[in-house]
Amino acid sequence: MSTPDKLKYTATHTWLKAEDGGTYCVGITFHAQEQLGDVVYVECPAVGRQVKQGEACGVIESVKTAADIYAPLSGEITAINEALGDAPESINQDPYAAWIFRIKPANLAELAGLLDAAGYENVVQEQ
């Protein structure tokens, strides 16, 4: 399983990467895409939407199932990856490059509750 050290993770299988300007890129983990199988559709949250940490804000569909995407932090959705509309399979090809949305956090203290790579791997092993 690939779990880059430079990212933060949630127990609901999303990753976050800090970006310049105070936003965070969000996607699903290698483990999540592996469990889903071939991704065929991604429903991203609307730009400008306010979300709460843990709130379902999108959907990812594969040939065998569909799963909610949960907001890793409370805040405002600032961008979506429109390329996923034409190439949702890019999530299977490189889940850490195929981001789904960007979020501007409303409460940076929520970052303290996220997992590092080792913590996320422990969560996966327990499932």
Helices and strands as residue ranges (DSSP letters): E 8-9, E 14-18, E 24-28, H 30-36, E 39-43, E 50-51, E 56-62, E 66-70, E 75-80, G 82-85, H 90-93, E 101-105, G 108-113, H 117-126
